[in-house]
Amino acid sequence: MAKFDDWKRKQVIDAGFGGLLDLQQINLINRRYTTWLLGWVCPERRTLAVGKILEVKLTPKNVNKVLGIPCEGLAVCPMEDESKEERDSFVQLVIGAPGFEENPVVGAEQVVSQTYTEDMKRNQGDMFTTAFAVWIVGTFLAPTTSHKSKVNNSPGSIDFWGALQKVDAIKDYNWAEYVLEHLLEAAKKAQEDLRCKNSYTVWSAWLGSVSTVSVGLKGTGNR
């Protein structure tokens, strides 16, 4: 995103993801540290323990403070019809990445990396915005398996594609709550299996930041 021109930056801002443009670049984060950090999350109470006395309440507003994504609005949802035909059509016509039906995140990345000119058609701009959402959610906000490999021909998580049906409405969804729900699920899995294959980079970065935000702190004697 650091190399985005003014037009691409405007599309990202208009979609409600402008806060991501100001984030510092995240390089390699130690996997053991990430798993350790997730171990301090209590999914049931939605809290992150800070030492032995304090805990931070994990809320959509806290996600917004760190990531700058919408924390109010409609619930992020899957498509009404998740058949293979509809998924393939979404990749081909909405994302604009025919040939990447089995790995839409990689296709979306290619669409995002293209150069766009002033004489482009309106639908090309819409494809960029939708592709950006698919790419940033799949690789950063709510990553599952590696977006560069296919696992059992899985396209990765598509449980948010319903929120991408209308480009102008993407900003009206509560993306912070969606990210938080995935973080809590990742914490559960990490605590159940330290060798979980999920990518936790964003969780480590976000949790490390949210613990410094002076909101939602409360005294507690328990983890």
Secondary structure, DSSP 4 states (H G I P E B T S, - for coil): -TT--HHHHHHHHHTT-GGGGGSPPP----HHHHHHHHTTEETTTTEEEETTTEEEE--HHHHHHHH----SSBPP---S---HHHHHHIIIIII--TT-TT-HHHHHHHHHHS---TT--HHHHHHHHHHHHHHHIIIIIS--S-TTS-BTTB----TTGGGGSSGGGGGGB-HHHHHHHHHHHHHHHHHH-TT--S--HHHHHHHHHHTTSSSSEEE-S--
